[in-house]
């Protein structure tokens, strides 16, 4: 899953964060730790990577990241609000200054008309800045959706670093 292109993207992001003095945390659901894996595949990434939370279940999102259960009940786990809350939770529960969160429906099942398979919300929180989130609907099978989500998560981190 972590090919040369992802490795190069992660290395560039890590260099950017290192130069800015930023430490990074990840909060992942549908990617299951792949963002953190891409970052830590780069040698000396420990100078930048603080930690990663894999919060696949609703209980993990609430217990580990502090996402309110009521927010998940109202908006759904795959939503802008939850992606933002996950990123903010990772920031608050770590020593990082920059955090990314990924929540989505990688498939092959579980999609609806409103929330189709391939729907991924990516949130990014940076200390002292407004939290942002981006909606994506990625084509392809489960592996393609997850890889595309990793690419976009790294890109969003780079834009906020």
C-alpha positions as CSV (number, residue, x, y, z in Angstrom):
1,X,0.0,0.0,0.0
2,X,2.9,2.4,0.7
3,X,4.4,2.8,-2.7
4,X,7.1,5.1,-3.9
5,X,4.7,7.9,-4.6
6,X,3.2,7.8,-1.1
7,X,6.6,7.6,0.4
8,X,7.8,10.6,-1.5
9,X,4.7,12.6,-0.5
10,X,5.1,11.6,3.1
11,X,8.8,12.6,3.1
12,X,8.1,16.0,1.6
13,X,5.4,16.6,4.3
14,X,7.7,15.5,7.1
15,X,10.5,17.9,5.8
16,X,8.0,20.7,5.7
17,X,6.8,20.0,9.2
18,X,10.3,19.6,10.5
19,X,11.2,23.0,9.1
20,X,8.1,24.6,10.7
21,X,8.8,22.9,14.0
22,X,5.4,21.0,13.9
23,X,4.6,17.7,15.4
24,X,1.8,15.6,13.8
25,X,-0.9,13.4,15.1
26,X,-3.3,11.2,13.1
27,X,-6.9,10.1,13.9
28,X,-8.0,7.4,11.5
29,X,-11.1,5.3,11.0
30,X,-11.6,3.9,7.4
31,X,-7.8,4.2,6.7
32,X,-7.0,2.0,9.8
33,X,-3.6,3.7,10.5
34,X,-2.4,3.9,6.9
35,X,-1.7,7.7,7.2
36,X,0.5,7.1,10.2
37,X,2.1,4.1,8.4
38,X,2.9,6.3,5.4
39,X,4.5,8.9,7.6
40,X,6.5,6.4,9.8
41,X,7.7,4.6,6.7
42,X,10.1,7.5,6.3
43,X,13.4,7.3,8.2
44,X,13.7,9.8,11.1
45,X,10.0,10.5,11.1
46,X,10.0,10.4,14.9
47,X,11.2,14.0,14.8
48,X,7.8,15.0,13.5
49,X,5.3,12.2,14.1
50,X,3.8,12.4,17.7
51,X,1.2,9.7,17.6
52,X,-1.7,8.0,15.8
53,X,-5.1,7.0,16.9
54,X,-7.0,4.3,15.1
55,X,-10.6,4.9,16.1
56,X,-12.6,2.5,14.0
57,X,-15.5,2.1,16.4
58,X,-17.8,4.8,17.7
59,X,-16.8,3.9,21.2
60,X,-13.1,4.5,20.3
61,X,-13.9,7.9,18.7
62,X,-15.7,9.0,21.9
63,X,-13.3,7.4,24.5
64,X,-9.9,8.1,22.8
65,X,-10.6,11.3,21.0
66,X,-13.5,12.8,23.0
67,X,-15.9,13.0,20.1
68,X,-19.3,13.5,21.7
69,X,-21.6,10.5,21.2
70,X,-24.4,12.9,20.7
71,X,-22.6,14.4,17.7
72,X,-22.1,11.0,16.1
73,X,-25.8,10.1,16.8
74,X,-26.9,13.4,15.1
75,X,-24.5,13.7,12.2
76,X,-23.3,10.1,11.7
77,X,-19.7,8.9,12.1
78,X,-19.0,9.8,8.5
79,X,-19.6,13.5,8.6
80,X,-17.9,16.9,8.5
81,X,-18.6,17.5,12.1
82,X,-17.1,14.2,13.2
83,X,-14.0,14.6,11.1
84,X,-13.4,18.0,12.6
85,X,-14.0,16.7,16.2
86,X,-11.7,13.8,15.6
87,X,-8.9,16.1,14.4
88,X,-9.4,18.5,17.3
89,X,-9.5,15.5,19.7
90,X,-6.2,14.2,18.4
91,X,-4.7,17.6,18.8
92,X,-5.9,18.1,22.3
93,X,-5.0,14.6,23.4
94,X,-1.4,14.7,22.2
95,X,1.6,17.0,22.1
96,X,1.2,17.7,18.4
97,X,0.5,21.1,16.9
98,X,-1.1,19.6,13.7
99,X,-3.5,16.7,13.4
100,X,-5.4,15.0,10.6
101,X,-8.5,12.9,10.8
102,X,-10.1,10.5,8.3
103,X,-13.6,9.0,8.5
104,X,-15.4,7.4,5.6
105,X,-17.1,4.5,3.9
106,X,-14.4,2.4,2.1
107,X,-16.9,-0.3,1.1
108,X,-17.7,-2.5,-0.5
109,X,-21.0,-2.3,1.5
110,X,-22.5,0.2,3.9
111,X,-23.2,3.0,1.5
112,X,-26.5,4.9,1.1
113,X,-27.9,7.4,-1.3
114,X,-26.8,10.2,1.0
115,X,-23.6,8.6,2.1
116,X,-22.3,6.5,-0.8
117,X,-19.4,4.0,-0.7
118,X,-16.3,6.1,-1.3
119,X,-17.4,9.0,0.8
120,X,-14.6,10.2,3.0
121,X,-14.3,13.3,5.2
122,X,-10.8,14.5,6.1
123,X,-10.4,17.0,8.9
124,X,-7.3,18.9,9.9
125,X,-6.7,20.9,13.1
126,X,-3.7,23.1,13.7
127,X,-3.0,24.9,17.0
128,X,-4.1,28.5,16.8
129,X,-6.0,28.0,13.5
130,X,-9.5,27.2,12.5
131,X,-10.2,23.5,11.9
132,X,-11.0,22.6,8.3
133,X,-12.6,19.5,6.7
134,X,-13.0,18.4,3.1
135,X,-15.5,16.0,1.6
136,X,-14.4,13.5,-1.0
137,X,-16.1,10.7,-2.9
138,X,-13.4,8.4,-4.2
139,X,-14.0,5.8,-6.9
140,X,-12.9,2.3,-7.0
141,X,-12.7,-0.7,-4.6
142,X,-11.9,-0.6,-0.9
143,X,-8.1,-0.5,-1.5
144,X,-8.4,2.4,-4.0
145,X,-10.7,4.4,-1.6
146,X,-8.3,4.0,1.3
147,X,-5.2,4.8,-0.8
148,X,-6.9,8.0,-2.2
149,X,-7.9,9.0,1.4
150,X,-4.2,8.7,2.5
151,X,-3.1,10.8,-0.4
152,X,-5.6,13.5,0.4
153,X,-4.9,13.4,4.1
154,X,-1.2,14.0,3.5
155,X,-2.0,16.8,1.0
156,X,-4.3,18.5,3.5
157,X,-1.6,18.3,6.2
158,X,0.9,19.9,3.8
159,X,-1.5,22.7,3.1
160,X,-1.9,23.4,6.8
161,X,1.7,23.0,7.8
